[in-house]
């Protein structure tokens, strides 16, 4: 019974590497954005519009990631004080 209870216990929230993970996500998203921009030069017109829309969503994601990075950094600073 005790073993079963331990298996259902939630893991502690380890936010120690969130900033690093978010920075990798920003980097990867920027790379995807740039690659899509390069592909757009050769893409047919109907694909260009899809690329534009996807890159717009990537811009929004990057902004969100950067906001999260700031929040995580502040959280880490508050924990060390």
Steps between C-alpha positions, in 0.01 A plus 500: 500500500779743589678429172184579304459832683860596423450429129203737484682777682569800273860585427631821655508804274860532382527834323876519525567456130190668356689810382751285317226290337308811397813653347550186291137522389548865396814409306330209323195708412716779357688244290171360368382853423816576301485172310138567410591848375763345273252239372252773421727629221439180304154402623188524286262783592254281693785373721636850559181602679518190720863581584410859588224383733725243666779754545251741657416228755873443551545872577225476760659188648840667524347796682323262739820302562690820575231613743522160672879529518465834679245352741717197572806716552309718749372186675854367532625833633224507763589149616863594560416808707 
